[in-house]
Amino acid sequence: MSVGRVVLVGLAILLGLSQYQLWFGTGSVSELQRLSDELNRQEAENTRLASRNEELMQEIRALKTDPQAIEELLRSRFGYVKEGETFIRLIPDSETKRDP
């Protein structure tokens, strides 16, 4: 076997090892794609949570400064009824009809 052939075989082996690392090893193309997808999902989740945080901050500011906001919260979440008001609860038909 000639020296040129040994060098060629050695280079082919090195090329194969580097290709293996590129496609299947640490930092491979598939791992990079997976991490990129995970990053995109996390950024979308962060955006959603930041928006929710802003909504909550606006609600807190309103509750600190606006008596009507407090009243609305009490009415919607806790069923607050002012003195002199009549509370009427409407029950959908599906809840009133019972099968025997």
WOVEN-V763903 format. One line per field, one symbol per residue. ss: DSSP state (A for helix, B for strand, O for the rest). phi: phi as a letter, one per 30 degrees, with the letter a starting at -180 (. if undefined). burial: 1 if it has 24 or more other C-alpha atoms within 12 Angstrom, else 0. A space follows every 50 residues. Layout:
BEGIN
ss: ???
phi: ???
burial: ???
END
This chain:
BEGIN
ss: OOAAAAAAAAAAAAAAAAAAAAAAOOOOAAAAAAAAAAAAAAAAAAAAAA AAAAAAAAAAAAAAAOAAAAAAAAAAAAOOOOOOOOOOOOOOAAAAOOOO
phi: .dddddddddddddddddddddcbddiddddddddddddddddddddddd ddddddddddddddccddddddddddccidbddjcccbcccdeddddcdd
burial: 00000000000000000000000000000000000000000000000000 00000000000000000000000000000000000000000000000000
END
